[in-house]
C-alpha cells in the first residue's frame, strides 16, 4: 500500500472508530450533522428530496436569470453548452440528441444535478424552491408537463420521464465477465504513448481558455480604443467581491490576460471604452447602432445595463436578466475597472 493511499484511508476512518482505534489510532465517530452534510443524494423514488415547490412560470424567470446564458432561453443550448430539451426522435440515430427530455430516465437526476452543481460558477446558491421551479420549467420545455404545472416533493414521484424504460440493469458481472476476463497480456507493448488529438481541438467541450500551447498558437485579441478617462484605482475588497459576482458572467465572457471572445465579447478594458467596440465580435444591431453614435461604457451606462440589460439595450441577444443588488453592480464595475486592457 502506498503512503498516499494510507493517508486517504486514514482520512476516511472518521466514520469507523473501531477500525481507527484498532489499526491507526486515529479518528472519531462522525456526528449526525456531519453525515447529513454529505448525504445529499436524491434517489429515483424521491427519497432525500427536501420539502419545497416551484411552478413553471417561476422556473422560467429563474432559468432566464441563472441558466439561459449557457442553455438558451428555451433550453436549446448555446454554442457548445448542453441542449436540455428535444431530441425525442433521435435516440435510434447514429448521433442521438441526448437531452433531459429524450434520454434521462429519472427526474431525481435533474433535481440533484441542478441543486448540486448549478449555476455554473455559483453552484449551490439556488434555494430548494428555485431548484423545483427550474426542474418544472425543464419538464415544460420538453412538453412533459403543462404550463400550469407545479412540482413539489409531494408529486415528484408522479412525473414519468420519456425514457424511463430505456435502461436495463447491468448484469455483465454475472453474465459476461467470466467469459472475457483473464490475466492481462503484458507482451509486445508499445514503447511509449503519444497524444494524437485534444478535446479542445475536436471542439467537444465549451472553451475555457485552452492550454498554454493552444493559447500561444492563437492571435491575441486586438487592443481596444484607449480609455476616455482613467479612474482612480478601485478598492481591493470591492474588486474581490466583484470577482465573486462575476462568476455569473464567466460562462460567456472572459477578462484579463489572454481573454478571447466567446458567446459574449471579452471584457478587458471595457470601462470607459466605446460600446460595441471589441474587435472580432459580432454584435447585435442595438450595439452597432450605439457604436456608430459614439456611446461609451461609462459608470452610469454600465450600471443601467448590469441592472436590466434588456431594457438598457433593447434587442440585445444577452439572456442574463441582470443583477438585483446595487452593491453587486458596484462590485462588478470595480472588478471590470481593475483590468485596464489587453496585455
C-alpha positions as CSV (number, residue, x, y, z in Angstrom):
1,X,0.0,0.0,0.0
2,X,1.4,3.4,-1.0
3,X,1.9,6.2,1.5
4,X,-0.7,8.3,-0.4
5,X,-3.3,5.5,-0.2
6,X,-2.6,5.1,3.5
7,X,-3.3,8.8,4.1
8,X,-6.6,8.5,2.1
9,X,-7.7,5.5,4.1
10,X,-6.8,7.2,7.4
11,X,-8.9,10.2,6.3
12,X,-12.0,8.0,5.9
13,X,-11.9,6.3,9.3
14,X,-13.8,9.2,10.8
15,X,-16.9,7.1,10.4
16,X,-15.3,3.8,11.6
17,X,-13.8,4.5,15.0
18,X,-13.3,0.8,15.9
19,X,-11.1,0.3,12.8
20,X,-9.4,3.6,13.5
21,X,-8.5,2.7,17.1
22,X,-7.5,-0.8,16.3
23,X,-5.4,-0.1,13.2
24,X,-4.3,3.6,13.2
25,X,-5.2,5.0,16.5
26,X,-6.9,7.9,14.6
27,X,-10.4,9.3,14.0
28,X,-13.6,9.6,15.9
29,X,-17.3,8.7,15.3
30,X,-18.9,11.0,12.7
31,X,-21.5,13.3,14.1
32,X,-25.1,13.1,12.7
33,X,-24.9,16.6,11.3
34,X,-21.6,15.7,9.5
35,X,-23.1,12.7,7.9
36,X,-26.2,14.7,6.9
37,X,-24.0,17.3,5.3
38,X,-22.5,14.7,2.9
39,X,-25.6,12.6,2.5
40,X,-27.3,14.8,-0.1
41,X,-28.1,12.4,-2.9
42,X,-31.6,12.2,-4.3
43,X,-32.9,8.7,-5.1
44,X,-35.1,7.9,-8.2
45,X,-38.1,7.4,-5.9
46,X,-37.7,10.9,-4.4
47,X,-36.0,9.7,-1.3
48,X,-33.8,12.5,0.0
49,X,-35.8,15.4,-1.5
50,X,-36.3,18.4,0.7
51,X,-39.7,19.9,1.1
52,X,-40.4,22.6,-1.4
53,X,-42.3,23.5,-4.6
54,X,-41.9,25.6,-7.7
55,X,-44.1,26.2,-10.8
56,X,-43.3,26.5,-14.4
57,X,-43.6,30.3,-14.7
58,X,-41.4,30.9,-11.7
59,X,-39.0,28.4,-13.2
60,X,-38.9,30.3,-16.5
61,X,-37.9,33.5,-14.7
62,X,-35.2,31.8,-12.6
63,X,-34.0,29.8,-15.6
64,X,-33.7,33.0,-17.7
65,X,-31.6,34.6,-15.0
66,X,-29.4,31.7,-13.9
67,X,-29.3,29.2,-16.7
68,X,-30.2,30.8,-20.1
69,X,-26.7,32.3,-20.7
70,X,-25.4,28.8,-21.3
71,X,-28.5,26.7,-22.1
72,X,-30.6,29.3,-24.0
73,X,-34.0,30.8,-23.1
74,X,-35.8,27.7,-24.2
75,X,-33.2,25.1,-23.1
76,X,-32.0,24.8,-26.7
77,X,-28.3,25.2,-25.7
78,X,-25.8,28.0,-26.6
79,X,-22.7,27.2,-28.5
80,X,-21.1,24.1,-27.0
81,X,-23.1,24.3,-23.8
82,X,-25.6,21.4,-23.5
83,X,-29.1,21.4,-25.0
84,X,-31.6,20.3,-22.4
85,X,-34.8,19.9,-24.5
86,X,-35.9,18.0,-27.5
87,X,-34.3,15.1,-29.3
88,X,-37.2,12.7,-28.8
89,X,-37.0,11.1,-32.2
90,X,-33.2,10.8,-32.4
91,X,-32.3,8.1,-29.9
92,X,-32.1,5.5,-32.6
93,X,-29.9,7.7,-34.8
94,X,-26.1,7.3,-35.2
95,X,-25.7,10.7,-33.4
96,X,-28.6,10.9,-30.9
97,X,-29.5,14.2,-29.2
98,X,-29.5,13.1,-25.5
99,X,-31.4,15.7,-23.6
100,X,-33.1,15.8,-20.2
101,X,-36.3,15.1,-22.0
102,X,-35.3,12.5,-24.5
103,X,-32.7,10.5,-22.6
104,X,-32.6,11.0,-18.8
105,X,-34.6,8.2,-17.2
106,X,-35.0,9.7,-13.7
107,X,-36.3,13.1,-12.7
108,X,-34.2,12.8,-9.5
109,X,-31.1,13.2,-11.6
110,X,-32.2,16.6,-12.9
111,X,-33.1,17.9,-9.4
112,X,-29.9,16.5,-7.9
113,X,-27.6,17.9,-10.6
114,X,-29.1,21.4,-10.6
115,X,-29.0,21.5,-6.8
116,X,-25.5,20.2,-6.5
117,X,-23.7,21.8,-9.5
118,X,-25.6,24.7,-11.0
119,X,-25.5,27.5,-11.9
120,X,-22.0,27.4,-13.5
121,X,-19.6,29.3,-11.3
122,X,-22.1,29.7,-8.4
123,X,-23.0,26.1,-7.5
124,X,-25.4,25.6,-4.6
125,X,-26.6,29.2,-4.4
126,X,-30.1,28.3,-5.5
127,X,-32.8,27.7,-2.9
128,X,-34.7,24.4,-2.9
129,X,-37.8,26.1,-4.2
130,X,-35.8,27.6,-7.1
131,X,-34.5,24.1,-8.0
132,X,-38.0,22.8,-8.0
133,X,-39.1,25.7,-10.3
134,X,-36.2,25.2,-12.7
135,X,-36.8,21.5,-12.9
136,X,-40.5,22.2,-13.6
137,X,-39.5,24.6,-16.4
138,X,-37.1,22.0,-17.9
139,X,-40.0,19.5,-17.9
140,X,-42.3,22.1,-19.6
141,X,-39.6,22.8,-22.2
142,X,-39.7,19.1,-23.1
143,X,-43.5,19.0,-23.3
144,X,-43.6,16.6,-20.3
145,X,-45.9,18.9,-18.2
146,X,-48.4,21.7,-18.8
147,X,-47.7,25.4,-18.3
148,X,-49.7,25.5,-15.1
149,X,-47.7,22.6,-13.5
150,X,-46.2,22.9,-10.1
151,X,-43.5,20.5,-9.0
152,X,-43.1,19.6,-5.3
153,X,-41.7,16.9,-3.0
154,X,-45.3,15.6,-2.8
155,X,-45.9,14.9,-6.6
156,X,-42.2,14.4,-7.6
157,X,-42.6,10.6,-8.0
158,X,-45.7,11.0,-10.2
159,X,-43.7,12.5,-13.0
160,X,-42.8,9.9,-15.7
161,X,-39.8,10.6,-17.8
162,X,-39.9,9.8,-21.6
163,X,-37.0,7.3,-21.4
164,X,-37.8,5.8,-18.1
165,X,-37.9,2.3,-19.6
166,X,-34.9,2.8,-21.9
167,X,-32.3,1.4,-19.5
168,X,-31.7,-2.2,-18.3
169,X,-29.9,-3.5,-15.2
170,X,-26.2,-4.0,-15.9
171,X,-25.7,-7.7,-15.3
172,X,-22.4,-8.1,-17.1
173,X,-20.6,-9.0,-13.9
174,X,-22.7,-12.2,-13.7
175,X,-23.2,-13.0,-17.4
176,X,-20.1,-11.8,-19.2
177,X,-17.1,-11.1,-17.0
178,X,-16.1,-14.7,-16.7
179,X,-16.1,-15.1,-20.5
180,X,-13.6,-12.4,-21.4
181,X,-11.8,-11.5,-18.1
182,X,-8.4,-13.0,-17.8
183,X,-4.9,-12.0,-16.8
184,X,-3.8,-9.0,-19.0
185,X,-1.3,-9.6,-21.7
186,X,1.9,-7.8,-20.9
187,X,3.9,-8.7,-24.0
188,X,4.7,-6.7,-27.2
189,X,3.5,-3.5,-25.6
190,X,4.2,-0.1,-27.2
191,X,7.3,1.6,-26.0
192,X,5.5,4.9,-25.4
193,X,2.2,6.6,-25.7
194,X,1.5,9.8,-27.6
195,X,-1.4,12.2,-27.6
196,X,-2.8,12.4,-31.1
197,X,-5.7,14.8,-30.6
198,X,-7.1,17.1,-27.9
199,X,-10.7,17.6,-26.9
200,X,-10.3,21.4,-27.3
201,X,-9.2,20.9,-30.9
202,X,-12.1,18.5,-31.5
203,X,-14.5,21.2,-30.2
204,X,-16.4,18.9,-27.9
205,X,-16.2,21.0,-24.8
206,X,-17.0,24.6,-24.0
207,X,-14.0,26.8,-24.5
208,X,-12.5,27.7,-21.1
209,X,-9.3,29.3,-22.4
210,X,-7.4,26.2,-23.6
211,X,-4.0,25.1,-22.6
212,X,-0.8,27.1,-22.9
213,X,0.1,25.6,-26.3
214,X,-3.3,26.4,-27.8
215,X,-3.3,30.0,-26.3
216,X,0.2,30.6,-27.8
217,X,-0.9,29.4,-31.2
218,X,-3.9,31.8,-31.5
219,X,-3.6,35.5,-32.0
220,X,-4.4,37.7,-29.1
221,X,-7.5,39.9,-29.2
222,X,-6.5,43.3,-30.7
223,X,-6.4,46.1,-28.2
224,X,-9.4,48.3,-27.8
225,X,-9.6,52.0,-28.1
226,X,-7.7,54.0,-25.5
227,X,-9.9,54.7,-22.4
228,X,-11.5,58.1,-22.5
229,X,-10.6,58.8,-18.9
230,X,-8.6,57.0,-16.2
231,X,-10.5,56.2,-13.0
232,X,-8.8,56.0,-9.6
233,X,-7.7,52.6,-8.5
234,X,-10.7,50.7,-7.1
235,X,-10.9,49.4,-3.6
236,X,-9.2,45.9,-3.5
237,X,-12.0,44.5,-1.2
238,X,-14.6,45.7,-3.7
239,X,-12.7,44.2,-6.6
240,X,-12.6,40.9,-4.8
241,X,-16.3,41.0,-4.2
242,X,-16.8,41.9,-7.9
243,X,-14.7,38.9,-8.9
244,X,-17.1,36.7,-6.9
245,X,-20.2,38.1,-8.5
246,X,-18.6,38.0,-12.0
247,X,-18.7,34.2,-11.8
248,X,-22.2,34.5,-13.1
249,X,-20.8,36.0,-16.3
250,X,-17.8,33.7,-16.9
251,X,-19.7,31.2,-19.0
252,X,-20.0,33.8,-21.7
253,X,-17.3,36.4,-21.0
254,X,-13.6,36.3,-20.4
255,X,-11.5,39.0,-18.9
256,X,-7.8,39.6,-18.2
257,X,-4.6,38.3,-19.8
258,X,-5.3,36.2,-22.9
259,X,-9.0,36.9,-22.8
260,X,-10.9,36.0,-26.0
261,X,-14.3,36.5,-27.4
262,X,-16.8,33.7,-26.7
263,X,-20.6,33.7,-26.6
264,X,-20.1,37.3,-25.5
265,X,-17.2,39.7,-26.1
266,X,-14.1,39.7,-23.9
267,X,-14.3,42.5,-21.4
268,X,-10.7,43.5,-20.7
269,X,-10.6,47.3,-20.7
270,X,-14.3,47.6,-21.3
271,X,-14.9,50.5,-18.8
272,X,-14.8,54.0,-20.5
273,X,-14.3,52.4,-23.9
274,X,-16.8,52.5,-26.8
275,X,-19.9,50.4,-26.7
276,X,-19.8,47.7,-29.3
277,X,-16.0,48.3,-29.9
278,X,-14.4,44.9,-29.1
279,X,-12.9,43.8,-32.4
280,X,-13.7,40.4,-33.8
281,X,-17.1,40.1,-32.0
282,X,-20.4,40.1,-33.9
283,X,-22.7,42.5,-32.1
284,X,-26.4,42.7,-32.4
285,X,-27.8,45.8,-34.1
286,X,-28.5,47.7,-30.9
287,X,-24.8,47.6,-30.1
288,X,-23.6,48.5,-33.6
289,X,-26.0,51.5,-33.5
290,X,-24.6,52.6,-30.2
291,X,-21.1,52.2,-31.5
292,X,-21.9,54.4,-34.5
293,X,-23.4,57.0,-32.2
294,X,-20.2,57.1,-30.2
295,X,-21.7,55.9,-26.9
296,X,-19.3,54.8,-24.1
297,X,-19.4,52.3,-21.3
298,X,-19.2,55.0,-18.5
299,X,-20.3,54.3,-14.9
300,X,-23.9,55.3,-15.4
301,X,-24.4,53.3,-18.6
302,X,-22.8,50.2,-17.2
303,X,-24.8,50.4,-14.0
304,X,-28.0,50.7,-16.0
305,X,-27.0,47.8,-18.3
306,X,-26.0,45.5,-15.5
307,X,-29.3,46.1,-13.7
308,X,-31.6,45.5,-16.6
309,X,-29.7,44.5,-19.8
310,X,-32.8,44.0,-22.0
311,X,-34.3,47.4,-21.0
312,X,-31.0,49.3,-21.3
313,X,-30.1,47.8,-24.7
314,X,-33.4,46.7,-26.3
315,X,-32.7,43.9,-28.8
316,X,-29.6,42.5,-27.1
317,X,-29.1,38.8,-27.5
318,X,-27.7,38.5,-24.0
319,X,-30.2,36.4,-22.0
320,X,-28.9,37.4,-18.5
321,X,-31.7,39.2,-16.6
322,X,-29.4,41.5,-14.6
323,X,-28.1,42.0,-11.1
324,X,-30.7,42.9,-8.5
325,X,-28.3,44.2,-5.8
326,X,-26.8,47.6,-6.2
327,X,-23.8,46.6,-4.2
328,X,-23.2,43.7,-6.6
329,X,-23.3,46.0,-9.6
330,X,-20.8,48.4,-8.0
331,X,-18.5,45.5,-7.2
332,X,-18.6,44.2,-10.8
333,X,-17.9,47.6,-12.2
334,X,-14.9,47.8,-9.8
335,X,-13.7,44.4,-11.0
336,X,-14.1,45.5,-14.6
337,X,-12.1,48.6,-13.9
338,X,-9.3,46.6,-12.4
339,X,-8.4,45.4,-16.0
340,X,-7.1,48.3,-18.0
341,X,-6.7,46.5,-21.2
342,X,-5.2,43.5,-23.0
343,X,-1.6,42.8,-22.1
